[in-house]
Amino acid sequence: MAKTPLDSLTRRLAAFALMACSMSGVLTGPAMAAAPFEDTIAQRALACTACHGPQGRAAPDGYYPRLAGKPAGYLYNQLLNFRDGRRHYGLMTQLLEPLNGPAGDAYLLEIAQYFSQLDVPYPAPVPTPASANLLRLGQRLVMQGDAARQVPACVQCHGQAMTGVAPHIPGLLGLPRDYLNAQLGAWRAGQRRAQAPDCMKDVVARLTLEDINAVASWVAAQPLPASTKPQVTLPALAPGAVPIDCGSAPATTQLKAQVKVRN
């Protein structure tokens, strides 16, 4: 029987999952020999946890972000962006490059849906070394924006609680300062892109390096609210604010019917 790109990804995920179990100490000694590989999305998703931490909670180094609880549409779009070259990280590209066409898209959506449904606690924010002036600048940009430079408030899209808006907009809280700085810097340098119109590229182009550091420093220092789940609707526009046109990957609603839950 001819092998498909989906078969290739399944084999890769199986290998990465076994590696993740070994690295985390889940399977060691006799237990490793006795534990069969189960063909479930949960076990194949262990491949992701080798870098993104147990249950997709994020890695401790600050550069592999949290997956658990992020909106499914956002996670799905990022998988497409890595596969299609809008985001660049060699390991992710190699893992996803076999996938194309409807079957591959549906499989990526299934992975995204799995992680989006995980509800695990966030760690407490790390104390920030940033100055009070820098934090005030970050708070102002996040909560109010800068109308003179046509910089919208971050909360206009990411939600007033900054926990994201389902299905496509991620939360900002719980992300380390270094990761936020790196991603905003990547947009500014053209190393990260999204589907056109790329609203993040347009916004970040209006920010200075000090602005980026201020936003990242203030956001990373904020505590998590009692409910960390994404909101379901965008907040009402503040007086004087204008809607932002953001592109996205192909509509996930067309793919949901193709997803088969693997038990």
N, C-alpha and C positions, 0 to 999 in steps of 0.2 A: 504494500500500500504506500502511495506517495506521501511524503511528509509535508505538512503545511507550515506556513509561518507561525500559526497558533501552536502547533506541536513544538516548534523550536522554542517559543517563549515559555511554554509549560515546562520543558526540560530545563531551561535556564532558571526559572523560578524554583523548581524543585531543588536544583543544585545550590542556589543561593539560600533557600530555606534551610537545608541541612547545614550549610555553613553558619547561618545565623543561630541555629540551635546549638551548634558546637561552640560558637564564640560566647554565647550567653550561659553556657553550662546547663541548658535544658536537657540535652542528650549527652551523656558521658558514660563511658565504660559499658557494662552490660546493657544499660538502658538504651544506649544508642543502637546496639545490635538488635534489641527486641522490638523497638518502636517502628512499625511500618509507616511508610509515607502514605498519607491519606490524600485522596484527590479532592480536596476542598479548597475553596477560595481562602479560607482562614489560614490553612497551613501553607499554601503557596504565597500568601502575603507575608509570611515570615521573612521572605527574601528582602522585603522593604525594611524590616526592622533591624537588619544587620547594620544599616547606616542611620535610620530614623528612630532608633530606640525601641524598646519593648512596647508593643501595642501602638507603635507610631507616636509615642509621646514626645519625641525629639531626642537628638543626641546631646550629650553634655558639652560638646565642644562649641556649640553655638552656631554651627554652619549647616547642620542637617535639621530642617524645620519639622515641627509637629505636623502629623497627618491626621491624627485622631480627632474626629468631630468637625473637621473643616467641611464646608459645603461641597456636596458631591460634584456639582457642576464646575466649581473651581478646580478641584483635584483632577477631574477629567480633562479640563482644558489645559492644565499644566502638563499632564502626560502627553497630550497631543503636541504641545509646544516643544517639549523635549524631543519627541519623535520626529517632528517636522522641521526642526532647526531654528525655532524662534527663541528657545533657551538652550544654553550650552553647558553640558557637563558630560564628560566622556562615558562614565559608567552608565548613566541613565540612557544615553543615546544607544550604546551597545545593547543594553537590555531590551530596549523598545524597538530597535530598528527592524526586527523581523515582521512587525505588525503593520498591516495596511488593509484597506478595504473594510467592508461592513463588519466582518467577523472580528477583525482586530480592534476596531473602534468599540464594538460591544464588549469585548473582553476588558479593555481599559476602563470602560464605564463601570463594569462590575467591580473592578479593583477600587475605583473611586467611591462607589457606593458602600463597599465594605468598610473602608476607613471612616467614611462620613458618619456611620452609625455607631462608632465606638464612643462611649461616654466615659472617659477616664479623667482623673483630677489633673489640674495644672500645678506646676511648682510655683512657689512664691517668687515674686520678682527679685532680682539681684539688686542690692543697693547701688545707686549710680554715683560715679565720681564727678558728674557734670556740675558746672557752676549754676547758681540760682538764676543768673541772667540767661544762660543757655536754655535752661528748663522752661523759663517763662516764654522764651521765643518759641520753643517746641510746642508748648501748650496752646499758644495763640494760633499757630499755623494749623495744628490738628483740629482745634475746636472752632476756629473762626476763619481760617484761611487768610489771604491777603488780597483784597479786592483790587488794590492799585496795580498789582502784578497779574491779575486774573488767576490767582492760585486759590482753588476751592478748598474748603475745610475738608480734612480727611473723613470726618464723621458724616459728610454729605453722602458718601457712597458706602463707607464701611460700617455705618450704623452709629447711632448716638452712644451706644455702649461699647463700640469698637470690637464687637464680637462677630462682625460680618453680617451679610444678608444672603439668605439662601435664594437661588441655588448657586450663584456664580461669584459672589464677592466674599473674599476671605476676611476673617478677623485679624486685627493687628495685635491685640493683647497676647501676652504669653510668648512673644518672640524676642530673642536676645537682641541687644543693641547691635552687636557685630553683624548678625544676619540682616537686620533691617538696613543698616548702613551699606552692606554689600549689595543687596537687591536694588535699593534706590540708586546706588552708584552704577550698577550694571545698566539700569534704564538710562541714566544720564550719559553713559558711555556708548550706548547702542548695543550692549552685549545681551540685553534681555529685551524681548519684544512680545507683543501679543497680537491677536487678530485686529486688523484695521477696522475702524479708527482706534489707534492705540492711545487711549486717554491717559494712561500712566506716563507714557513717554512725553506727552505734551505737558503734563503737570510738572514732572520732574525737571524738564528743560527750563522751567522758570525759577527753579530753586538754586540757591548757592550751596556750596559745600557746607557752609556753616548751618544753613537751613536744614539740610539733610541730617547732619549730626544732631541738631537740636530736636528734630522730630523723632529720630531713632532713640535718642537718650530719654526723652520724656515718655514716649510710648512704652519703652522697655521697663520703665520704673513704676508703671501703674499696676495696682492690684486688680485681680480678676473679680468681676461681679459674682453674685450668688448663682446666677444662671449664665453659663458660658456658651449656650447654644446660639447659633446664628438667628438673627431676626428674620421674619418672613416678608417684611415690606420695607422699602426705603423710607427713611425719615422724611418728614415734610421739609420742603426747601426753606431755608432761612430767608428773611427779607433781603432782597437784592441779589440773591444767589440765582444762578441759571442752571438748567439741567445739563448734564454732561453726557455726551454721546460716546459710548464705549463699545468696541467690537467684542465678539466672543467666538469661540469655536462653534462648529455646527450644532444645531439644536439637539439637546440630549433627549427631548421628548420623542424624537424619531427613532432613537436607539433603544429606549427602554423595553420595547416589545421584543427586541432581539436578545435581551439578556436572559440567560437561563441560570438560575441559582444552582450551583454545584453543591450537593450534599454528600 
